[in-house]
Amino acid sequence: MRSANMTAAEVSLQVNLHPLDAPHVAYTLPHQIRALGPQVGQVLLTVDLHRSQGSRYRIEDYDQKLKSLQDTLDRIAAAEPKVKIVEVDYTPPAMRRVARDFLGQDFIPKKAHNGSPFYAYLFGVHAASGDYVIHLDSDMLFGGGSHTWVGEALEKMAQDPSIIACNPLAGPPASDGSLHSQSARRLAAPYPAYSFPSVSTRIFLMDKRPILSGQWRIPLLQPGLSARVQAFINYTPSCLALEDSLSAMMVANGLSRLDFLGRAPGLWTLHPVYRTPAFYRELPRLIERIEAGDVPDQQRGHHDLNDSMFDWSEIRAQLTWRRKFKRRLQYAASGLQERMRDLTR
């Protein structure tokens, strides 16, 4: 039973981290903690050290990036008393515990068919001390600066049990509150608020108790043939991504996700889609601009960071369909060669 009297102590901010994230977390983690830390009782940083066999997901300089990540986390933990750092536990007892609590069975995949995290996400939510968990990917950026948004979200979830998750508004608000890069049902509210039938693993504030109690169960979804081939090449189980499973659970149980700005000044998010050396150099300045509300009109209503705030033309030129197709063929050929070597040993 949800209560309207939830406090910050019962909410955890949980951020998933991997050595691959090392170049940006020195800037994004302090920013995320500034945005949400005062509104929660715990900041849980879950570090995923799993190394994927698939050639597409290998990191050549893994040890160097791991050292950089560890140095950043040590600095943050020393400065932030709410911070707890936990390594994702891949031992069979830990995986069975998470599988039983969230899926109602003994098996849980480490990765989805495309190599994206599956178990690591749910391990983080499971390990968080709060009944309510704000889950983030480590690259999410926050504007608006509201220090009441989490409390408002808890009130809305207490009032409507069909809301499984709440998110800040995706993208800085447009002048009329409309969404320019997403489609959703707008709700009557004194600020932009929208209802979605799905959830993304980039960010969500979720009450995990109905799942832990068995009221809802997260299903494992089987992908189509091409995705099963991709899973074979990537050395991953043949199942769809966690956000697909969570969204299917929502549909099956008549649940929804609420995105809303909240009372002034509100809270909103931006997500950088690409990673380039130029982006890493500009990231500290981008965070300063976002926190100060220095946002051009062309960015408003868009949930991904676009060219009005940072010029992505260089990386887009490298991602033509021919280059992407060639790269996928290279990944597939490399993966199949590794598979054949394994089968003939």
Secondary structure by P-SEA (a helix, b strand, c coil): ccccccccccccbbbbbccccccccccaaaaaaaaccccccbbbbbbbccccccccccccaaaaaaaaaaaaaaaaaaacccbbbbcccccaaaaaaaaaaccccccccccccccccaaaaaaaaaacccccccccccccccccccccaaaaaaaaaaaccccccccccccccccccccccbbbbbcccccbbbbbcccccccccccccccccccbbbbbbbbcaaaaaaaaaacccccccaaaaaaaaaaaaccbbbbbbcccccccccccccccaaaaaaaaaaaaaaaacccccccccccccccccccaaaaaaaacaaaaaaaaaaaaaaaaaaaaaaaac
